[in-house]
Amino acid sequence: MHALANPARFLRIARPATGWLLAIGLLLALAGVIGGLTLTPPDYLQGETVRIMYVHVPAAWLGMAGWAGIAGAAISQLVWRHPLAAVAGRAIAPAGATFTAICLLTGSIWGRPTWGTWWEWDGRLTSMLVLFFLYLGYIALASAEAERGAGGEGRVTAIFGLVGAINLPIIHFSVLWWRTLHQGQSIGVSGSSIDGSILWPLPLAALGFACLFAASVLMLMRAQIARARVEARLRRGFGQ
């Protein structure tokens, strides 16, 4: 991480990496989603609706991973004063919010034929909704601090990112703590309860969406660094 502390060094790596991640992500995501839609059999219980899994599950994972990334950036900012930590946190938030929204939307579409309702105040659904609102709060707080001139400091935003991480274990264990409509954990370290004929496109889709997530974060970080450089030049120009 400290090797990338210099913005110029970071940009030398981020520029080519963005294009590669975008291309690889598109290929893998399309392969996973198309494979899941056309090459896998319907589930014996859920029928064709199970195909929403190839978008819903990666979106849920990335929504949670995004906030874990924000918490990691906050620690790096508060403890090690990494100059790009605040930039990374602000770049992760829009991508994380987008995937969390996709998770909620696809989950609602999946739930209508499966549960008979668009929404249920289930532990997993409610905690994911809380995560989405946390993202919105983080984005608003970061924007407010930037407007006040906090710039790369943004300590309040970083603390908010750390506190919000409390919701992540709640999301993960919600299906164990509260037995409601949402199904239990199907994929874990020890294996999966999903049949392999249905499961195989999911890793492709998940890796593809993860690459797209990373590409969007790098693009937003590059845009923030470029904006900061322009503002610094303008301030120096007016100062002269």
C-alpha positions as CSV (number, residue, x, y, z in Angstrom):
1,M,0.0,0.0,0.0
2,H,2.7,2.5,0.9
3,A,4.4,1.8,-2.4
4,L,1.4,3.4,-4.0
5,A,1.3,6.4,-1.7
6,N,2.7,8.7,-4.4
7,P,-0.2,9.8,-6.7
8,A,2.1,9.8,-9.7
9,R,3.2,6.2,-9.0
10,F,-0.4,5.2,-8.4
11,L,-1.5,6.7,-11.7
12,R,1.2,4.9,-13.7
13,I,-0.3,1.6,-12.5
14,A,-4.0,2.6,-12.4
15,R,-4.2,3.9,-16.0
16,P,-3.4,0.6,-17.8
17,A,-5.1,-1.5,-15.0
18,T,-8.4,0.3,-15.5
19,G,-8.6,-0.7,-19.1
20,W,-7.6,-4.3,-18.5
21,L,-10.0,-4.7,-15.6
22,L,-12.8,-3.2,-17.6
23,A,-12.2,-5.6,-20.6
24,I,-11.8,-8.7,-18.4
25,G,-14.7,-7.8,-16.3
26,L,-17.1,-7.4,-19.2
27,L,-16.0,-10.7,-20.7
28,L,-16.3,-12.7,-17.5
29,A,-19.6,-11.0,-16.4
30,L,-21.2,-11.6,-19.8
31,A,-19.9,-15.2,-19.9
32,G,-21.3,-15.9,-16.4
33,V,-24.6,-14.2,-16.9
34,I,-25.2,-15.6,-20.4
35,G,-24.1,-19.1,-19.3
36,G,-26.5,-18.9,-16.3
37,L,-29.4,-17.7,-18.5
38,T,-29.0,-20.2,-21.3
39,L,-26.8,-23.2,-20.3
40,T,-28.0,-24.2,-16.9
41,P,-31.1,-26.1,-16.0
42,P,-33.9,-24.6,-13.9
43,D,-34.0,-25.3,-10.2
44,Y,-36.2,-28.1,-9.1
45,L,-38.0,-25.8,-6.6
46,Q,-37.6,-22.2,-7.9
47,G,-37.7,-23.0,-11.6
48,E,-36.4,-20.3,-13.9
49,T,-36.4,-17.6,-11.2
50,V,-33.1,-19.0,-9.8
51,R,-31.3,-17.4,-12.7
52,I,-31.5,-14.0,-10.9
53,M,-28.8,-15.5,-8.7
54,Y,-26.1,-14.8,-11.2
55,V,-26.6,-11.0,-10.7
56,H,-28.1,-10.9,-7.2
57,V,-25.4,-12.9,-5.4
58,P,-22.3,-11.1,-6.9
59,A,-24.1,-7.7,-6.2
60,A,-24.6,-8.7,-2.6
61,W,-21.0,-9.8,-2.1
62,L,-19.6,-6.6,-3.7
63,G,-22.0,-4.4,-1.7
64,M,-20.5,-5.9,1.4
65,A,-16.9,-6.0,0.1
66,G,-17.2,-2.3,-0.8
67,W,-17.9,-1.3,2.7
68,A,-15.1,-3.5,3.9
69,G,-12.9,-1.6,1.5
70,I,-14.1,1.7,2.9
71,A,-13.3,0.5,6.5
72,G,-9.8,-0.6,5.3
73,A,-9.3,2.8,3.7
74,A,-10.5,4.5,6.9
75,I,-8.0,2.6,9.0
76,S,-5.2,3.4,6.6
77,Q,-6.2,7.1,6.7
78,L,-6.5,7.4,10.4
79,V,-3.6,5.2,11.5
80,W,-1.0,5.5,8.7
81,R,-2.1,8.8,7.1
82,H,-2.0,7.2,3.7
83,P,-2.4,10.1,1.2
84,L,-4.7,8.2,-1.1
85,A,-6.9,6.5,1.6
86,A,-9.6,9.2,1.6
87,V,-9.6,9.2,-2.2
88,A,-10.0,5.4,-2.2
89,G,-12.9,5.6,0.3
90,R,-14.8,8.3,-1.7
91,A,-14.3,6.3,-4.9
92,I,-15.5,3.0,-3.4
93,A,-18.7,4.4,-2.1
94,P,-20.6,5.1,-5.3
95,A,-19.7,1.6,-6.7
96,G,-20.6,-0.1,-3.5
97,A,-23.9,1.8,-3.3
98,T,-24.7,0.8,-6.9
99,F,-24.1,-2.9,-6.3
100,T,-26.1,-2.7,-3.0
101,A,-29.0,-1.2,-4.9
102,I,-28.8,-3.9,-7.6
103,C,-28.8,-6.5,-4.8
104,L,-32.0,-5.0,-3.3
105,L,-33.7,-4.6,-6.6
106,T,-32.9,-8.1,-7.8
107,G,-33.7,-9.6,-4.4
108,S,-37.2,-7.9,-4.6
109,I,-37.8,-9.3,-8.1
110,W,-36.6,-12.8,-6.9
111,G,-38.8,-12.6,-3.8
112,R,-42.0,-11.8,-5.6
113,P,-42.5,-15.3,-7.2
114,T,-40.6,-17.1,-4.5
115,W,-42.1,-15.6,-1.3
116,G,-45.2,-14.1,-2.7
117,T,-44.2,-10.5,-1.7
118,W,-41.9,-7.8,-3.1
119,W,-40.5,-7.0,0.3
120,E,-40.3,-8.4,3.8
121,W,-38.7,-6.9,6.9
122,D,-36.4,-9.9,7.0
123,G,-33.1,-9.7,8.9
124,R,-31.0,-10.0,5.7
125,L,-33.1,-7.7,3.6
126,T,-33.3,-5.0,6.3
127,S,-29.6,-5.1,7.1
128,M,-28.8,-4.7,3.4
129,L,-31.2,-1.8,3.2
130,V,-29.3,-0.3,6.1
131,L,-26.1,-0.8,4.2
132,F,-27.5,1.1,1.2
133,F,-28.4,4.1,3.5
134,L,-25.0,4.0,5.1
135,Y,-23.5,4.3,1.6
136,L,-25.7,7.3,0.9
137,G,-24.7,8.9,4.2
138,Y,-21.0,8.3,3.6
139,I,-21.3,9.9,0.1
140,A,-23.1,12.9,1.5
141,L,-20.7,13.3,4.4
142,A,-17.7,13.1,2.1
143,S,-19.1,15.7,-0.2
144,A,-19.9,18.0,2.7
145,E,-16.4,17.7,4.1
146,A,-14.9,18.3,0.7
147,E,-17.0,21.5,0.2
148,R,-15.8,22.7,3.6
149,G,-12.2,22.3,2.5
150,A,-11.4,19.2,4.5
151,G,-9.9,17.7,1.3
152,G,-7.8,14.6,2.0
153,E,-8.3,14.9,5.8
154,G,-12.0,13.9,6.1
155,R,-11.5,12.3,9.5
156,V,-15.2,12.4,10.3
157,T,-16.0,10.5,7.1
158,A,-13.3,8.0,7.9
159,I,-14.7,7.4,11.4
160,F,-18.2,7.0,9.9
161,G,-16.8,4.4,7.5
162,L,-15.3,2.4,10.5
163,V,-18.5,2.6,12.6
164,G,-20.6,1.5,9.6
165,A,-18.6,-1.7,9.4
166,I,-20.5,-3.0,12.4
167,N,-23.4,-3.7,10.0
168,L,-21.3,-6.2,8.0
169,P,-21.3,-9.1,10.5
170,I,-25.0,-8.4,11.1
171,I,-25.7,-8.9,7.4
172,H,-23.6,-12.1,7.3
173,F,-25.1,-13.7,10.4
174,S,-28.6,-12.4,9.9
175,V,-29.9,-15.7,8.3
176,L,-28.6,-17.6,11.4
177,W,-29.8,-15.1,14.0
178,W,-33.3,-14.5,12.6
179,R,-35.1,-17.4,10.8
180,T,-37.5,-15.6,8.5
181,L,-38.1,-15.7,4.7
182,H,-34.6,-15.4,3.4
183,Q,-32.9,-18.7,2.8
184,G,-29.8,-19.7,4.8
185,Q,-26.3,-19.6,3.6
186,S,-25.9,-21.7,0.4
187,I,-22.2,-21.1,-0.2
188,G,-19.5,-21.3,2.4
189,V,-15.9,-22.2,3.0
190,S,-16.7,-25.8,3.3
191,G,-18.7,-26.0,0.1
192,S,-22.0,-25.3,-1.5
193,S,-25.5,-26.7,-1.2
194,I,-26.2,-25.6,-4.8
195,D,-25.8,-28.3,-7.5
196,G,-22.8,-27.9,-9.7
197,S,-24.8,-27.8,-12.9
198,I,-26.4,-24.5,-11.7
199,L,-23.4,-23.2,-9.7
200,W,-20.7,-23.1,-12.3
201,P,-21.5,-19.7,-14.0
202,L,-21.6,-17.9,-10.6
203,P,-17.8,-17.7,-10.1
204,L,-17.4,-16.3,-13.6
205,A,-20.1,-13.7,-13.0
206,A,-18.8,-12.8,-9.5
207,L,-15.2,-12.4,-10.8
208,G,-16.4,-10.3,-13.8
209,F,-18.5,-8.0,-11.6
210,A,-15.6,-7.7,-9.2
211,C,-13.3,-6.6,-12.0
212,L,-15.9,-4.0,-13.1
213,F,-16.2,-2.8,-9.5
214,A,-12.4,-2.4,-9.3
215,A,-12.2,-0.6,-12.7
216,S,-14.9,1.9,-11.6
217,V,-13.1,2.6,-8.4
218,L,-9.8,3.2,-10.2
219,M,-11.6,5.5,-12.7
220,L,-13.1,7.5,-9.9
221,M,-9.8,7.7,-8.0
222,R,-8.1,9.0,-11.1
223,A,-10.8,11.6,-11.6
224,Q,-10.5,12.8,-8.0
225,I,-6.7,13.1,-8.3
226,A,-7.0,15.0,-11.6
227,R,-9.6,17.4,-10.1
228,A,-7.4,18.0,-7.1
229,R,-4.4,18.8,-9.3
230,V,-6.5,21.3,-11.4
231,E,-7.8,23.0,-8.2
232,A,-4.3,23.2,-6.9
233,R,-3.1,24.9,-10.1
234,L,-5.9,27.3,-10.0
235,R,-5.2,28.3,-6.4
236,R,-1.5,28.8,-7.3
237,G,-2.5,30.8,-10.4
238,F,-4.8,33.1,-8.4
239,G,-2.2,33.4,-5.6
240,Q,0.3,34.8,-8.1
